[in-house]
Amino acid sequence: MNVTTISTTPYTDQKPGTSGLRKKVPTFQQPNYLENFVQSIFDSLQGYRGATLVVGGDGRYYNREAIQIILKMAAANGFGRILVGQNGILSTPAVSCIIRKHNAFGGIVLSASHNPGGPTEDFGIKYNIGNGGPAPEKVTSAIFDRTKTLSEYAILAAGDVDLDRLGTTQLGNTTIEIVDAVVDYAELMESLFDFDKIRKLLTSGNFRMCMDSLHAVTGPYATAIFEGKLGAPSGTVQNGTPLEDFGGGHPDPNLVYARDLVELLFGDNAPDFGAASDGDGDRNMILGRQFFVNPSDSLAILAANATLVPGYRNGLAGVARSMPTSAAVDRVAAKLGIDCYETPTGWKFFGNLLDAGKATLCGEESFGTGSDHVREKDGLWAVLFWLNILAATGKSVEEICQEHWAAYGRNYYSRHDYEAVDKQSAAELMERLRGMLCDLPGKEWGPFEVEYADDFSYTDPVDGSVAEKQGIRIGMTDGSRMVFRLSGTGTQGATLRLYLESFEPDSAKHHLDPQTALASLIALADELAKIRKFTGREKPTVTT
């Protein structure tokens, strides 16, 4: 085995964010940039020699080249076996599934999730630990510390591995196994959901659905499951071929970037059900005929109807949501008599709760929902969950939502994203708000009186770890609230996220457009934070 040790110098910008290291492709193409980070991952781990590693990505530009580098470095560093998705493709939830099923030591996921792809667009890499979930902060901190001192990396001098042919090959002393990206994941889905009941719905002739994979990673999975196992007509899955640049689109399943699907579902002769997923397959958007399901409501509805699904028939141990997600699921948890946990944004914070059996379902308002079946959010899982509920009840998406609001009340909710804002201006906005927090409680603006104002911190109930400065919360005495956060998922400038929520118990007032229902709160948020002044924007880039 011809292992080569290459001298290198550290890069100073390799601090992982909430979902690993994300940069533009040309940054990763700098000499030794990717290699430095990969070696820092390996140097931060212990006990992996001879163990199994899972590697795959969402197929975006630079995916294949990065995988070849990682395979040669993993072999040089002593991994015994590496499972790689065919064509270099593995969705993020599928990586988690395979890690767990095959008792792998961990996995490397190559994705920038919902961000654009292409030669000058975004790329990303993150490490997942043995439970299948994203590395916790103590691991990512160790990786970052190592990137600052790294002086060399090890790589095998060998030819490239054929990523397209199923089967095994040797790379030095390491066995490389190219696996079908879909098989293990589809098997897990079939164990959770009533495929017979869903199949009857999709083949009845009275129900039509459209799944838009946005030319991203879920295409092969959706085609194999919906059109294959479940018998949906050919063409049910649109944009199902993964492309390096996602067909020039933005693989983010929201009302702006999945515009074609939205127009289809809100047009004449619309299908009964529509769904979209993102670049790496961990997010979802759910639509009914001329009806959009807010992700916060989606989590609450899945929790309320969980016993209709075979995999959750025995009920839920608890639920968890990220702090900016609406309190709709809290109301379901209260009625079910189970715990509801409020965590910072970032799926890694759910991992301990899931592992400890404290939560079964969890979700984020950013179109991410999941359960204890894996340790990542899971887009297609959410779509199947909705289809299972539709098949079990015989009701439409709109009917299910309206009946849920009648039973629990409606949490009017919206998120306003201001993307690619000047970082310094965004930071100044947040610091100004932090400086106001102590003086806000008790102040009145029109119908609103501030009850509390804080910078959210979280103490993990399992390991006692503390996460601070996770978002500024300003809550009103009537239950309304606004939350301000700077997102860590972008690669250009800063993304300011404003979350707005107001509870309405009266079913006679559940028909309003959320922007209308929240109009006075939106105006107050701009007045308090001076959003237009600091961002230079008259309106958000994306409103959901």
DRENDOLUM-97423 format. One record per residue (C-alpha): x, y, z; residue number from 1. Coordinates in steps of 0.2 Angstrom, whole numbers, plus 5000, padded with zeros to 4 digits. Example, Ala and Ser with C-alpha at 12.3 -4.5 7.8 and 13.67 -1.06 7.14 Angstrom:
2
5062,4978,5039,1
5068,4995,5036,2
END
This chain:
544
5000,5000,5000,1
5008,5016,4994,2
5003,5029,5007,3
5010,5047,5004,4
5012,5060,5017,5
5009,5078,5010,6
5015,5093,5019,7
5002,5107,5020,8
4998,5123,5029,9
4982,5127,5038,10
4968,5137,5032,11
4960,5149,5044,12
4942,5148,5038,13
4937,5130,5041,14
4926,5132,5056,15
4910,5121,5054,16
4893,5128,5055,17
4877,5120,5060,18
4878,5108,5045,19
4897,5106,5043,20
4909,5116,5032,21
4900,5126,5017,22
4910,5136,5005,23
4910,5140,4987,24
4917,5127,4975,25
4932,5137,4970,26
4936,5138,4989,27
4936,5119,4990,28
4946,5118,4975,29
4961,5127,4982,30
4977,5117,4985,31
4974,5105,5000,32
4958,5114,5006,33
4947,5099,5006,34
4962,5087,5011,35
4965,5098,5026,36
4948,5097,5032,37
4946,5078,5029,38
4962,5075,5038,39
4957,5086,5053,40
4941,5075,5054,41
4951,5059,5055,42
4963,5067,5067,43
4949,5071,5079,44
4942,5053,5080,45
4948,5039,5089,46
4946,5020,5087,47
4941,5020,5069,48
4955,5009,5062,49
4948,4994,5053,50
4930,5001,5055,51
4917,5005,5042,52
4914,5023,5035,53
4899,5028,5024,54
4902,5041,5010,55
4890,5050,4999,56
4883,5066,4993,57
4869,5075,4984,58
4877,5074,4967,59
4881,5093,4966,60
4896,5100,4957,61
4913,5093,4964,62
4904,5078,4972,63
4913,5065,4962,64
4931,5073,4964,65
4929,5075,4982,66
4923,5057,4985,67
4939,5051,4976,68
4950,5061,4988,69
4941,5056,5003,70
4942,5037,4998,71
4960,5038,4996,72
4963,5047,5012,73
4951,5036,5022,74
4961,5021,5016,75
4978,5029,5020,76
4971,5033,5037,77
4966,5015,5041,78
4948,5013,5038,79
4944,4995,5034,80
4928,4996,5024,81
4920,5011,5015,82
4902,5010,5009,83
4899,5022,4995,84
4882,5026,4986,85
4882,5022,4968,86
4887,5036,4956,87
4893,5045,4972,88
4874,5048,4977,89
4867,5046,4995,90
4854,5057,5002,91
4858,5064,5020,92
4844,5053,5028,93
4850,5038,5018,94
4868,5040,5025,95
4861,5040,5043,96
4850,5025,5039,97
4866,5015,5032,98
4877,5020,5046,99
4864,5013,5058,100
4860,4998,5049,101
4878,4993,5045,102
4885,4998,5062,103
4897,5010,5054,104
4909,5020,5064,105
4903,5036,5055,106
4900,5044,5038,107
4905,5059,5028,108
4891,5068,5019,109
4895,5080,5004,110
4881,5093,5002,111
4877,5111,5004,112
4859,5105,5007,113
4846,5118,4999,114
4860,5130,4992,115
4863,5131,4974,116
4876,5120,4965,117
4888,5123,4950,118
4906,5127,4947,119
4905,5144,4956,120
4891,5139,4968,121
4890,5130,4985,122
4898,5114,4991,123
4899,5107,5009,124
4906,5093,5019,125
4900,5086,5036,126
4904,5072,5048,127
4891,5061,5055,128
4894,5050,5070,129
4890,5032,5074,130
4872,5035,5079,131
4869,5042,5061,132
4867,5060,5066,133
4878,5076,5063,134
4893,5077,5074,135
4890,5086,5090,136
4898,5103,5095,137
4912,5095,5105,138
4917,5085,5089,139
4916,5099,5077,140
4926,5110,5089,141
4939,5097,5089,142
4939,5097,5070,143
4941,5116,5069,144
4955,5116,5082,145
4964,5103,5072,146
4962,5113,5055,147
4972,5127,5064,148
4988,5117,5067,149
4988,5104,5053,150
5005,5102,5045,151
5002,5086,5034,152
4989,5074,5028,153
4990,5056,5022,154
4983,5050,5005,155
4985,5034,4995,156
4993,5035,4979,157
4981,5025,4968,158
4969,5026,4954,159
4951,5032,4955,160
4937,5020,4960,161
4923,5016,4948,162
4908,5024,4957,163
4896,5019,4945,164
4897,5000,4946,165
4889,4990,4960,166
4901,4979,4969,167
4917,4978,4979,168
4935,4983,4975,169
4951,4986,4985,170
4960,5002,4989,171
4976,4997,4997,172
4970,4987,5012,173
4953,4995,5012,174
4937,4987,5005,175
4927,4999,4995,176
4909,4993,4992,177
4898,5003,4980,178
4880,5001,4986,179
4863,5004,4979,180
4859,5021,4986,181
4840,5017,4988,182
4838,4999,4994,183
4842,5001,5013,184
4832,5017,5014,185
4817,5010,5005,186
4817,4995,5016,187
4816,5006,5031,188
4802,5016,5024,189
4792,5001,5020,190
4794,4995,5039,191
4787,5011,5045,192
4772,5015,5034,193
4757,5006,5027,194
4763,5003,5009,195
4747,4993,5005,196
4736,5007,5010,197
4746,5020,5001,198
4747,5010,4986,199
4728,5008,4985,200
4727,5027,4987,201
4739,5031,4973,202
4732,5018,4961,203
4714,5021,4964,204
4712,5033,4950,205
4704,5046,4961,206
4720,5053,4968,207
4734,5062,4960,208
4750,5067,4967,209
4766,5076,4961,210
4783,5075,4969,211
4796,5088,4963,212
4814,5082,4967,213
4821,5099,4960,214
4834,5089,4950,215
4842,5084,4967,216
4846,5069,4977,217
4828,5062,4980,218
4825,5059,4962,219
4830,5041,4962,220
4823,5037,4979,221
4806,5045,4975,222
4805,5036,4958,223
4809,5019,4966,224
4797,5021,4980,225
4782,5031,4973,226
4782,5025,4955,227
4790,5008,4959,228
4785,5001,4975,229
4769,5011,4977,230
4763,5010,4959,231
4760,5029,4956,232
4759,5033,4937,233
4775,5037,4928,234
4778,5055,4928,235
4772,5057,4946,236
4790,5062,4950,237
4796,5077,4941,238
4814,5084,4940,239
4819,5067,4946,240
4837,5066,4938,241
4850,5073,4950,242
4861,5086,4941,243
4877,5094,4946,244
4869,5112,4945,245
4851,5106,4950,246
4846,5111,4932,247
4851,5129,4936,248
4838,5130,4950,249
4838,5133,4969,250
4835,5116,4977,251
4825,5123,4992,252
4808,5117,4994,253
4798,5133,4998,254
4785,5144,4990,255
4798,5154,4980,256
4811,5141,4974,257
4799,5127,4971,258
4788,5139,4960,259
4783,5127,4947,260
4776,5115,4959,261
4767,5129,4968,262
4759,5135,4952,263
4754,5117,4948,264
4745,5114,4964,265
4737,5132,4964,266
4732,5130,4946,267
4717,5123,4937,268
4715,5104,4938,269
4728,5103,4952,270
4733,5087,4959,271
4727,5082,4976,272
4744,5082,4984,273
4761,5090,4980,274
4778,5088,4988,275
4795,5094,4986,276
4812,5090,4994,277
4829,5099,4994,278
4846,5096,4988,279
4851,5082,5000,280
4834,5075,5003,281
4832,5080,5021,282
4819,5094,5019,283
4801,5094,5013,284
4787,5105,5007,285
4769,5099,5008,286
4755,5106,4997,287
4737,5101,4995,288
4725,5107,4981,289
4727,5126,4982,290
4733,5124,5000,291
4751,5126,5008,292
4755,5117,5024,293
4766,5127,5035,294
4781,5116,5041,295
4777,5120,5059,296
4759,5115,5057,297
4765,5099,5048,298
4775,5094,5063,299
4760,5096,5074,300
4748,5087,5062,301
4760,5072,5061,302
4761,5071,5080,303
4743,5072,5082,304
4740,5058,5069,305
4755,5047,5073,306
4745,5032,5078,307
4737,5030,5061,308
4755,5025,5055,309
4761,5007,5059,310
4778,5013,5064,311
4771,5025,5077,312
4755,5015,5082,313
4760,5013,5100,314
4761,5032,5102,315
4775,5045,5105,316
4788,5046,5119,317
4789,5064,5117,318
4791,5078,5103,319
4804,5091,5100,320
4805,5107,5090,321
4818,5120,5087,322
4815,5136,5096,323
4810,5147,5081,324
4797,5133,5076,325
4779,5138,5081,326
4771,5131,5097,327
4758,5121,5087,328
4766,5105,5092,329
4767,5110,5110,330
4748,5110,5110,331
4747,5093,5103,332
4760,5087,5116,333
4750,5094,5130,334
4734,5085,5124,335
4743,5069,5123,336
4752,5071,5140,337
4769,5069,5133,338
4785,5080,5134,339
4789,5094,5122,340
4807,5100,5121,341
4812,5116,5114,342
4830,5116,5106,343
4842,5128,5097,344
4841,5127,5078,345
4852,5112,5071,346
4847,5094,5070,347
4862,5089,5081,348
4852,5095,5096,349
4839,5082,5093,350
4851,5068,5093,351
4853,5066,5112,352
4834,5067,5114,353
4831,5053,5101,354
4845,5042,5108,355
4839,5044,5126,356
4821,5039,5121,357
4814,5056,5126,358
4807,5061,5109,359
4800,5051,5094,360
4796,5065,5082,361
4805,5081,5080,362
4805,5096,5068,363
4811,5113,5063,364
4801,5127,5054,365
4814,5127,5040,366
4805,5113,5031,367
4813,5099,5041,368
4804,5085,5050,369
4810,5068,5056,370
4809,5054,5069,371
4819,5041,5079,372
4820,5030,5063,373
4836,5040,5058,374
4846,5054,5066,375
4843,5067,5052,376
4828,5076,5046,377
4820,5066,5032,378
4810,5074,5017,379
4803,5058,5009,380
4799,5051,5026,381
4788,5066,5029,382
4779,5064,5012,383
4776,5046,5016,384
4769,5050,5033,385
4757,5063,5025,386
4752,5050,5012,387
4749,5037,5025,388
4737,5050,5035,389
4728,5054,5019,390
4725,5035,5015,391
4720,5031,5032,392
4707,5046,5034,393
4701,5048,5016,394
4702,5067,5019,395
4711,5080,5009,396
4726,5090,5015,397
4715,5105,5018,398
4702,5096,5028,399
4715,5088,5039,400
4723,5105,5043,401
4707,5114,5046,402
4701,5100,5058,403
4717,5101,5067,404
4715,5120,5069,405
4698,5117,5075,406
4704,5105,5088,407
4720,5114,5094,408
4718,5132,5088,409
4729,5140,5074,410
4746,5146,5077,411
4748,5159,5063,412
4766,5159,5058,413
4778,5165,5045,414
4797,5166,5042,415
4805,5181,5033,416
4822,5178,5026,417
4834,5192,5021,418
4847,5183,5011,419
4865,5189,5007,420
4864,5204,5019,421
4880,5213,5023,422
4888,5203,5038,423
4893,5218,5048,424
4876,5226,5046,425
4867,5210,5051,426
4878,5208,5066,427
4875,5227,5071,428
4856,5224,5070,429
4858,5209,5082,430
4869,5217,5094,431
4858,5232,5095,432
4843,5221,5099,433
4853,5212,5113,434
4857,5229,5121,435
4838,5233,5122,436
4832,5216,5130,437
4833,5222,5148,438
4822,5237,5144,439
4808,5229,5134,440
4798,5219,5146,441
4782,5229,5151,442
4783,5241,5136,443
4768,5243,5125,444
4765,5246,5107,445
4747,5247,5101,446
4739,5230,5106,447
4755,5222,5111,448
4764,5222,5128,449
4781,5214,5130,450
4780,5200,5142,451
4798,5193,5140,452
4814,5197,5130,453
4829,5186,5130,454
4843,5178,5120,455
4838,5160,5120,456
4850,5147,5128,457
4848,5129,5130,458
4854,5116,5143,459
4854,5098,5136,460
4843,5088,5147,461
4854,5072,5143,462
4872,5078,5144,463
4870,5095,5152,464
4879,5104,5138,465
4874,5122,5136,466
4871,5132,5120,467
4870,5151,5121,468
4865,5165,5110,469
4854,5155,5099,470
4841,5168,5094,471
4833,5184,5101,472
4815,5181,5107,473
4803,5194,5111,474
4786,5188,5118,475
4770,5197,5121,476
4757,5195,5134,477
4744,5188,5121,478
4756,5174,5116,479
4762,5182,5101,480
4781,5182,5098,481
4795,5187,5086,482
4812,5179,5085,483
4828,5186,5076,484
4842,5174,5071,485
4857,5175,5059,486
4857,5158,5049,487
4873,5148,5048,488
4868,5138,5032,489
4873,5151,5018,490
4890,5154,5010,491
4887,5173,5005,492
4885,5187,5017,493
4873,5184,5031,494
4855,5178,5031,495
4844,5187,5044,496
4828,5176,5048,497
4813,5184,5057,498
4800,5172,5064,499
4783,5178,5068,500
4769,5169,5078,501
4752,5173,5085,502
4739,5161,5092,503
4721,5161,5087,504
4709,5150,5096,505
4693,5156,5087,506
4690,5144,5072,507
4680,5158,5064,508
4696,5167,5062,509
4706,5153,5055,510
4704,5158,5036,511
4716,5173,5036,512
4731,5174,5026,513
4746,5173,5038,514
4754,5189,5032,515
4737,5198,5035,516
4735,5190,5052,517
4752,5194,5057,518
4753,5212,5049,519
4754,5222,5065,520
4767,5210,5072,521
4777,5212,5056,522
4776,5231,5057,523
4782,5231,5075,524
4797,5219,5071,525
4803,5232,5058,526
4801,5246,5070,527
4810,5237,5085,528
4824,5230,5074,529
4826,5243,5061,530
4826,5229,5048,531
4825,5240,5033,532
4838,5252,5039,533
4851,5238,5043,534
4848,5227,5028,535
4844,5240,5015,536
4829,5229,5010,537
4811,5235,5008,538
4805,5217,5009,539
4811,5199,5013,540
4820,5188,5000,541
4809,5174,5004,542
4793,5173,5014,543
4786,5157,5020,544
END
